[in-house]
C-alpha cells in the first residue's frame, strides 16, 4: 500500500518482485478491487500494479481534470518506484489512460489491453451533465443507477452482494474528484490519433455493453495498426467483474504473446521500440476450456478529417462555445444558420467565444456570473436559459445562481428578476433532476 501526495496515486503491488510489471487501471467510480478476480492468475507471471483514481477507494482527494493529468500522475508514481517499462490493462476511464500512454509515452509500454473503451466516451455534454447532477445532488443518484450501467440485468438480479458493493463503491467516492473525472472524459478525444498507437493492443468489450459497446470497440480496432478484438458474451460495461474468467483468460493470452520488448541501441544507449506493423489481422482464438469470447477484426473505419478553412481564432471559439453551451445547443444553432446569418455566427464564434470567453483575466464561473446579470438587465430570456445551463456546466451551483439573480434584482429591477427567476428555475429543474 502507498503513501501518496498530489503528484502521485494510491497503489498496491501483488506478485513476484522480479516479474515484469503489469499495470491495471480502473473505471470511473470503481476501485482497484474491480480486478480482484484477475489478480491470482495474473500474478503467476507478472507483478501486478493496481492504482486508485483520485478520491476513489479512500485515495487522497486531489482532483485531476484531464486524462493527460491522470496519466502524468500515474507515470510519476511509477517513476518513484523505478518502474520504467510495463504492460497496461485498463477499463473505461482506465482504458483512456492506456491510450494516452500509447500515444504520448510509447517507450514505456510493452503491450496494451483496453476494456470497455472508446476513442471518445460519449459526448462532452453527457459527462458535464453528470457533473452538474453530482454537484447539485451528491453521488447518491449516480451510485443507485450504477448497476444498470455496469451489469446486465440478469447479473444484477442474481448477484445482490456485488450489486450492493458497486453502489457503495460509487457512493463513497469523493464528489469533487468524480466531477473532475467526468470533465476528463468530456474532453478526451483521440479519434484522429489511433493510427499512432504502436504497441500490440487487445480491445475487449462486453457484448451487452450499452455504454461503450462493440461499435466503439470496432472503431478502435479499425484505427490501431496492431489490434485485435474480443467480444465477451453475457457481459456489460464492467466486464472484469461480470465475466472474470473470460477476461482473465484473454489478458493472460494477450500479455503472454504480445509483450513487445524494448532493447538498448548499442551506439546511443537509448531504449528503442520496434515499429508496429502496418496492420495486423490477428483474431483471438477461443479456448476450449470455457465458453469462448468471440474475436474478430473489423474493417477499417474512415476517420473524418478536421474542418478546414477557418483561422485559429474561429477554431478556438467553436471549441470554447461547445464547452460552455454544450454540443446540442451549438449544433442546433449552426444547423439553423444560413447565408443571411452565417457571417454573424462566425463573428460571434470568433470574437465572443474565441476572444472574450477565452481571455485569462476571469475564470468561466466569473464570466457566467457577469453574463447572467447582463442578460437579466437586457431582458434577454431566451439567452438567459442557455446561459443558466452554461453556468451549471461552468461550476456554479443552483444556490450561487440564485444569489446572482437576487443581486441582479437590486440593480436591474424586480420585474426583470422575476422573469429571470422563472426561466432559471425551470432550467435548473431540468438539468439537476437525476434520471431514474
C-alpha positions in Angstrom: 0.0 0.0 0.0 1.2 3.5 -0.7 1.5 6.9 0.8 0.6 9.5 -1.8 0.7 13.2 -2.5 -0.9 15.3 -5.2 1.6 14.3 -7.8 1.1 10.5 -7.3 -1.6 7.9 -6.9 -2.6 5.4 -4.3 -1.4 2.0 -5.4 -0.6 -1.6 -4.4 1.6 -4.4 -5.8 0.8 -8.1 -6.0 3.1 -10.8 -7.3 6.8 -11.7 -7.5 9.1 -8.7 -7.1 11.3 -9.7 -10.1 8.5 -10.3 -12.5 7.6 -7.9 -15.3 5.1 -5.2 -14.2 1.5 -5.2 -15.4 -0.4 -2.0 -14.6 -4.2 -2.1 -14.2 -6.4 0.9 -14.4 -10.0 1.3 -13.2 -13.3 2.6 -14.4 -14.7 5.9 -13.1 -16.4 5.2 -9.8 -14.6 1.9 -9.3 -11.6 1.0 -7.1 -8.7 -1.4 -7.7 -10.9 -4.2 -6.2 -12.6 -4.5 -9.5 -9.6 -6.5 -10.6 -9.6 -8.9 -7.5 -10.7 -11.9 -9.5 -7.9 -11.4 -12.1 -5.0 -11.0 -9.7 -4.4 -14.6 -8.6 -3.9 -15.9 -12.2 -2.0 -12.8 -13.4 0.5 -12.9 -10.6 1.7 -16.2 -11.8 3.6 -14.4 -14.5 3.5 -10.7 -13.6 4.0 -8.2 -10.8 0.6 -6.6 -10.8 0.4 -2.9 -10.0 -3.1 -1.5 -9.3 -3.9 2.1 -8.5 -7.0 4.1 -7.5 -8.2 7.2 -9.2 -8.0 10.4 -7.0 -10.8 10.3 -4.4 -11.7 6.7 -5.1 -11.3 3.9 -2.5 -10.1 6.3 0.2 -7.3 7.7 -2.0 -6.4 11.4 -1.3 -8.9 13.7 -3.0 -6.8 15.7 -5.3 -9.0 16.2 -8.4 -7.5 15.8 -11.9 -9.5 17.3 -14.7 -7.9 15.6 -17.7 -6.8 12.2 -18.9 -3.4 13.7 -19.5 -3.0 14.9 -15.9 -4.1 11.5 -14.6 -1.6 9.8 -16.9 1.2 12.1 -15.7 0.4 11.2 -12.0 0.5 7.5 -12.9 3.9 7.9 -14.5 5.2 10.0 -11.6 4.1 7.2 -9.2 5.8 4.5 -11.4 8.9 6.7 -11.7 9.2 6.9 -7.9 9.1 3.1 -7.8 11.7 2.6 -10.5 9.2 1.1 -13.0 10.2 2.2 -16.5 8.5 -0.3 -18.8 5.3 -2.2 -18.2 2.2 -3.8 -19.7 -1.1 -1.9 -19.2 -4.7 -3.1 -18.9 -7.4 -0.5 -18.2 -11.2 -0.4 -18.1 -13.3 2.6 -19.3 -11.6 5.7 -18.0 -8.6 3.4 -17.1 -8.6 2.4 -20.8 -8.4 6.1 -21.8 -5.2 6.3 -19.7 -3.8 3.4 -21.6 -4.5 5.0 -25.0 -2.9 8.2 -23.7 0.2 6.3 -22.6 0.4 4.6 -26.0 0.2 8.0 -27.8 2.3 10.2 -25.6 4.7 7.8 -23.9 5.0 4.8 -26.2 8.5 4.0 -24.9 7.0 3.0 -21.6 4.5 0.4 -22.9 5.3 -3.2 -23.7 1.7 -4.2 -24.5 -1.8 -2.7 -24.1 -5.3 -4.0 -23.3 -8.3 -1.7 -23.3 -11.6 -2.8 -21.9 -15.0 -1.1 -22.4 -13.1 1.6 -24.2 -13.8 4.2 -26.8 -11.7 6.8 -28.6 -14.3 9.3 -27.4 -16.5 8.4 -24.4 -20.0 9.5 -25.3 -20.3 13.3 -25.7 -18.9 16.1 -23.6 -22.5 17.2 -22.8 -23.3 13.8 -21.2 -20.4 13.9 -18.8 -20.7 17.6 -18.0 -24.4 17.0 -17.3 -23.4 14.2 -14.9 -21.1 16.6 -13.2 -24.0 19.0 -12.7 -26.1 16.3 -11.2 -23.3 15.3 -8.7 -22.6 18.9 -7.8 -26.3 19.5 -7.1 -27.4 16.2 -5.6 -24.3 14.4 -4.5 -23.2 11.0 -5.7 -26.2 9.0 -4.4 -28.3 9.2 -7.6 -25.3 8.1 -9.7 -24.5 5.3 -7.2 -28.0 3.9 -7.3 -28.1 3.7 -11.1 -24.5 2.4 -11.5 -25.5 -1.3 -11.6 -27.8 -0.5 -14.6 -24.8 0.9 -16.5 -22.2 -1.7 -15.3 -24.0 -5.0 -15.4 -26.5 -7.0 -17.4 -30.0 -7.2 -15.8 -29.6 -10.9 -15.1 -26.3 -10.5 -13.3 -27.5 -7.6 -11.2 -30.6 -9.6 -10.2 -28.7 -12.8 -9.2 -25.7 -11.2 -7.6 -27.1 -8.8 -5.0 -23.9 -8.7 -3.0 -21.8 -7.5 -6.0 -24.6 -5.0 -6.9 -24.5 -3.6 -3.4 -20.7 -3.4 -3.5 -20.9 -1.4 -6.7 -23.4 1.1 -5.3 -21.3 1.6 -2.1 -18.1 1.9 -4.1 -19.5 4.9 -6.1 -21.3 6.4 -3.1 -18.0 6.6 -1.1 -16.1 8.3 -3.9 -15.1 12.0 -3.4 -17.7 14.1 -5.3 -15.1 16.7 -6.4 -12.8 14.0 -7.8 -15.8 12.3 -9.5 -16.8 15.6 -11.2 -13.2 16.2 -12.3 -13.0 12.8 -13.8 -16.3 13.5 -15.7 -14.5 16.6 -17.1 -11.6 14.4 -18.1 -13.9 12.1 -20.0 -15.7 15.0 -21.5 -12.5 16.4 -23.1 -11.0 13.1 -24.1 -11.0 12.5 -27.9 -8.3 10.5 -29.7 -10.3 9.6 -32.8 -7.8 11.2 -35.1 -4.7 9.7 -33.5 -5.4 6.0 -33.3 -3.0 5.3 -36.2 -0.1 6.3 -34.0 -0.8 3.7 -31.3 2.3 1.5 -31.9 2.0 -1.3 -29.4 0.1 -4.7 -29.7 -3.4 -3.9 -28.4 -6.2 -6.1 -27.2 -9.6 -4.4 -27.5 -12.0 -6.2 -25.2 -15.8 -5.4 -24.8 -18.9 -7.0 -23.3 -21.5 -8.0 -25.9 -24.2 -6.2 -23.9 -22.3 -3.1 -23.0 -24.7 -0.1 -23.6 -22.1 2.5 -22.5 -19.1 1.7 -24.8 -20.3 -1.2 -26.8 -18.9 -3.3 -29.7 -19.3 -0.5 -32.2 -16.8 1.7 -30.3 -14.5 -1.3 -29.9 -14.5 -1.9 -33.6 -13.7 1.7 -34.2 -10.6 1.2 -32.0 -9.6 -2.0 -33.8 -10.0 -0.4 -37.2 -7.8 2.6 -36.3 -5.0 0.9 -34.3 -2.4 -0.7 -36.5 -1.8 -3.8 -34.4 -5.0 -4.5 -32.6 -7.4 -7.4 -32.2 -11.0 -7.5 -30.9 -12.5 -9.8 -28.3 -16.2 -9.6 -27.6 -17.2 -11.3 -24.3 -20.8 -12.8 -24.4 -23.1 -12.1 -21.5 -21.3 -9.0 -20.1 -22.0 -5.3 -19.9 -19.7 -2.4 -19.1 -17.7 -3.7 -16.0 -16.6 -6.9 -17.9 -13.8 -7.9 -15.5 -16.4 -8.2 -12.6 -19.2 -9.8 -14.6 -17.2 -12.3 -16.6 -13.9 -12.6 -14.6 -12.7 -16.0 -16.0 -13.1 -14.9 -19.6 -11.4 -11.6 -19.1 -8.5 -13.3 -17.2 -8.0 -15.8 -19.9 -7.9 -13.1 -22.6 -5.5 -11.0 -20.7 -3.1 -13.9 -20.0 -3.1 -14.9 -23.6 -2.6 -11.3 -24.8 0.2 -10.3 -22.5 1.9 -13.7 -22.8 2.1 -13.5 -26.6 2.2 -9.8 -27.4 4.7 -8.4 -24.9 6.9 -6.1 -27.0 10.4 -5.9 -25.5 12.4 -2.7 -25.6 16.0 -3.0 -26.4 19.1 -0.9 -26.0 20.6 0.6 -29.2 24.3 -0.1 -28.8 25.6 3.1 -30.3 23.4 5.5 -28.3 22.4 3.6 -25.2 18.8 4.7 -25.8 15.8 2.4 -25.5 14.3 1.7 -28.9 10.9 0.3 -29.6 10.2 -1.9 -32.6 7.9 -0.2 -35.2 4.3 -1.5 -35.3 3.3 -3.4 -38.5 1.1 -1.5 -41.0 -1.9 -3.6 -40.0 -2.1 -6.9 -38.1 -5.1 -9.0 -38.8 -4.9 -11.3 -35.7 -8.0 -12.9 -34.4 -8.1 -14.1 -30.8 -8.7 -17.8 -30.8 -11.3 -19.4 -28.4 -10.1 -21.6 -25.7 -11.9 -25.0 -25.4 -12.0 -24.9 -21.6 -14.7 -22.3 -21.3 -17.4 -20.6 -23.4 -15.0 -18.6 -25.6 -15.2 -14.9 -26.2 -15.9 -14.1 -29.9 -12.9 -12.3 -31.5 -12.9 -10.6 -34.9 -11.2 -7.8 -36.8 -13.5 -5.1 -38.1 -12.9 -3.4 -41.4 -11.1 0.0 -41.3 -13.3 2.9 -40.4 -12.9 6.2 -42.1 -11.6 8.9 -39.8 -13.2 12.2 -40.6 -10.8 15.0 -41.4 -10.8 18.1 -39.2 -12.7 21.0 -40.5 -10.6 23.3 -42.6 -10.9 26.9 -43.8 -11.2 28.7 -40.5 -8.5 30.7 -38.8 -7.3 29.6 -35.4 -9.5 32.2 -33.6 -12.6 30.6 -35.0 -11.4 27.1 -34.1 -10.7 28.2 -30.6 -14.0 29.9 -30.4 -16.1 26.9 -31.5 -14.3 24.7 -29.0 -14.9 27.1 -26.1 -18.5 27.7 -27.3 -19.2 23.9 -27.2 -17.5 23.5 -23.8 -19.7 26.3 -22.3 -23.0 25.9 -24.1 -22.9 22.2 -25.0 -22.7 20.4 -28.3 -26.5 20.1 -28.6 -27.1 23.8 -28.3 -24.2 24.7 -30.7 -25.2 22.1 -33.2 -28.8 23.3 -33.2 -27.7 26.9 -33.7 -25.3 26.1 -36.5 -27.9 24.0 -38.2 -30.2 26.9 -38.4 -27.5 29.2 -39.9 -28.0 30.2 -43.5 -26.4 32.6 -45.9 -28.0 35.6 -44.2 -27.0 34.7 -40.6 -23.7 32.9 -41.3 -21.4 36.0 -41.1 -23.0 36.9 -37.7 -22.5 33.4 -36.3 -18.8 33.5 -37.5 -18.3 36.9 -35.8 -19.9 35.6 -32.6 -17.8 32.5 -32.6 -14.6 34.2 -33.4 -14.8 37.3 -31.1 -17.3 36.5 -28.3 -16.1 32.9 -27.8 -12.6 32.8 -29.3 -11.5 36.1 -27.9 -13.5 37.3 -24.9 -14.6 34.0 -23.3 -11.1 32.7 -23.8 -9.3 35.6 -22.1 -7.3 34.5 -18.9 -8.4 37.5 -16.8 -11.6 35.8 -15.5 -12.4 32.2 -15.0 -15.5 30.8 -16.6 -17.5 30.8 -13.3 -17.0 34.5 -13.1 -17.8 35.1 -16.7 -21.1 33.2 -16.2 -22.0 35.5 -13.3 -21.4 38.6 -15.4 -23.3 37.1 -18.4 -26.3 36.2 -16.3 -26.5 39.7 -14.8 -26.2 41.3 -18.2 -28.9 39.1 -19.7 -31.3 39.9 -16.8 -30.6 43.6 -17.3 -31.4 43.4 -21.0 -34.4 41.1 -20.6 -32.9 38.5 -22.9 -34.7 35.5 -21.6 -34.0 33.1 -24.4 -30.3 33.6 -24.0 -30.7 33.5 -20.2 -31.9 29.9 -20.4 -28.9 28.8 -22.4 -26.5 30.7 -20.1 -28.1 29.2 -17.0 -27.3 25.8 -18.4 -23.8 27.1 -19.2 -23.4 28.4 -15.6 -24.2 25.0 -14.2 -21.6 23.4 -16.6 -19.1 26.1 -15.6 -19.4 25.0 -11.9 -21.9 27.4 -10.4 -24.4 25.7 -8.1 -28.1 26.5 -8.1 -27.7 28.4 -4.9 -25.0 30.6 -6.4 -27.2 31.2 -9.5 -29.9 32.3 -7.1 -27.6 34.8 -5.4 -26.6 36.2 -8.8 -30.3 36.8 -9.7 -31.0 38.3 -6.3 -28.1 40.7 -6.8 -29.5 41.5 -10.3 -32.9 42.2 -8.8 -31.4 45.1 -6.8 -29.6 46.7 -9.7 -31.7 45.6 -12.7 -35.2 45.8 -11.3 -37.8 43.4 -9.7 -39.8 42.8 -12.9 -36.6 41.7 -14.8 -35.5 39.5 -12.0 -39.0 38.0 -11.6 -38.9 36.8 -15.3 -35.3 35.6 -14.9 -36.1 33.5 -11.8 -38.9 31.7 -13.7 -36.6 30.9 -16.6 -33.7 29.8 -14.4 -35.9 27.8 -12.1 -37.2 25.7 -15.0 -33.7 25.2 -16.4 -32.3 24.1 -13.0 -35.1 21.6 -12.5 -34.4 20.1 -15.9 -30.6 20.0 -15.5 -30.3 18.8 -11.9 -33.1 16.2 -11.7 -31.4 12.7 -11.7 -32.5 10.2 -14.3 -34.1 7.2 -12.8 
